[in-house]
Amino acid sequence: MLPDLLIHAVVVLTYPINFSLCVLACAVLARALGRRRSAVALGAFAVLWSLTLSIPRVSDALRSPLERANPRVALATAIPEADAIVVLGGGSISPTVLQRSRLATAAKAWRAGRAPVVILSGGGGRMGSGRGRTEAERMAEAIAKLGVPASALLLETRSRSTEDNAIETAAVARPRGIRQILLVTSALHMPRASMEFRNVGFEVLPVTSARWARDRSWSAGWAPSAAALHRSGRALKEYAGLLAAHAGISTQAVSADPSAPGPKDASTFRTGFTAQSQHG
């Protein structure tokens, strides 16, 4: 397993601005060492890297291969049946977007009878602090507004990464005989998430959440923007994660906190599972 610090560094550098700043630092060093041409080349590359990735159409091109790998099923009744629906944290659950969220996709599948149980997977707050309510608990509150009762929910509250999502969900699912799952996450995240869940022995049926329409004008598609730069960074992070998964490199940048609350039944928030996760 690679050291945690190195994994964090790779994740940080997938975001274009961070990578450009690192290259600019190398340019400054090259200039200080009297290598003027190298400094100019590095400086120009740093600027062009972030500028290019801030163009919406470039960002779209980066994301498209990942997002098209698992087309969205429009009708919930067209989704195949499974043992459980697994929803990964990370999506917005604010009231303004709840109806288009991955929770809404999971709720529609549950109401259509595609699976009897919904597993919500997400641990502590940002950087895995574990303080306050976990992401799974916040999702449980939100999905209740979409008509899914607490009795149909299971909460996985230990995960801090996609790899954790898979391992810790297996700890919840295996004692209940759950093997085939409808995995719900964004289209961008689905290729990596599916791979991680298959790696621990699940039979995965991908169900992508709704994507925002790209109805920008031709000129707007070529005008650099901070939003496009952020989306490019997200795509590069997914590509890096897929490469690591294919290479068998663990991406658990932060290991599960043994003091964090374990998986809980949503109807009481008190019933924990003691089964240990294993790689399938």
Secondary structure, DSSP 8 states (H G I E B T S, - for coil): ---HHHHHHHHHHTSHHHHHHHHHHHHHHHHHTT-HHHHHHHHHHHHHHHHHHTSHHHHHHHHHHHHTTS---S-GGGS---SEEEEES-S---TTTGGGSHHHHHHHHHHTTS-S-EEEE--SSGGG---SS-HHHHHHHHHHTTT--GGGEEEE----SHHHHHHHHHHHHGGGT--EEEEEE-TTTHHHHHHHHHHTT-EEEEEE---------TTGGGS--HHHHHHHHHHHHHHHHHHHHHTT----SS---TTS---EETTTS--B--------
